[in-house]
């Protein structure tokens, strides 16, 4: 493990090839609520996915960068079949299986593009169409925070994990970085804020990542976005994994090719019976056999390919 980002457990994929090495990473995840994988995506794959997001942005909202700081594309894997490759990256999936178990699926996917050189947007509390302004005063949040309110537990269960695939460099603060409060996933809800205003950026640190890095974090970890003052638009894709009985965040439109995709992808993309999502028969969770065998099939991200 290296520590290019202060206080953040960071791993090279070559250091996570055995069950023992994976366990060390999981221990860090349990303590910090996150781990960062260096260079998981090849430059060719980074360019491919970035080009897809740029194309989608120009189709969905032409000229968006001149009008608002963020473009958020919900259910983004439904827009291009190449993005489905992100859901079953072998290393990410191996780690998520150890965090949640095998009765899981992708309950959300989202692309966030953050326009370049924007002024602080913190004074504007909201933007239309689901776009959220960013700024130094933006409060941290937990994903699916309604779970805490509904269960009324001091520390609610994990329930979901998110993987963020960064497609542009953010080597210093001010590049539209994700900010985090390490270890905050383990703090009782009543102790997480000193006031009704919640946690702010002066209580966290930025994720300093390179294009191709992947951040895996617990849904309970307090985190937030930040302004992008760099000359480059920041692009990232987030894939959320949860138990199959948890209601999806977005109504995913499954790709037409799902029937011919691998059985692992069929599970991850939400196939199966409603009853089975609770009782989990082996026929509906091929990930169980995969985890028992400690191996995953070959995957496009294990080889470089043309963008």
Secondary structure, DSSP 8 states (H G I E B T S, - for coil): -B-SSTT--EEEGGG--SHHHHHHHHHHHHHHSEEEEET-S-HHHHHHHHHHHHHHHHHHSTTGGGT-SEEEEETGGGT-GGGGGGGG-HHHHHHHHHHH-SSEEEEEEEEEEE-TT----TTS---STT-----TT---B-TTTHHHHHHT-SS----EEEEEEE-S-B-STTBS--EE-TTGGGS-GGGS-SSTT---GGGSEE--B-TT-EEEEETTS-EE---B-SSS-EEEEEEEEEETTS--SS-----GGGGGS-HHHHHHTT-S-HHHHHH--GGG-HHHHHHHHT-----GGGS----
